[in-house]
């Protein structure tokens, strides 16, 4: 297992996801690809760019997310892991799967935030979408893992 893609959403389960990824990476001497997908702002999809204050707001959000993912990768590198941070924009499931294919990933690690009912109907489930279409094994870390860590 050379490449492990670790999908990060900065939710409370993130530390548990990274811990599992590091445990596997240590055993297999794998490279960790920490990836965060910044969803496109609906107003910016298409040809219009939106008003300047809105563009400034989203630019600041992207800078913040970029720093967060870089900091997480640096923490893993400080522990001796080969870790790379990736921040990209797009539809979450499709973008994770596309990046996973480009990186020739042997495993995807993703968290499950435990959505159900109406929330799942409207927001969907990233982990389910990845499980459905992934070309490699997927490890899903349940939201309750955060409590046990």
FENWO-V732819 format. One line per field, one symbol per residue. burial: + if it has 16 or more other ideal C-beta (glycine too) atoms within 10 Angstrom, else -. Layout:
burial->???
This chain:
burial->--+++++++---++-+++-+++-++----+++++++++-------------------+------+--++--++--+----+-+++++----++-+++-++--+-+++++++++-+---------+++-+++--+-+-++++---++---
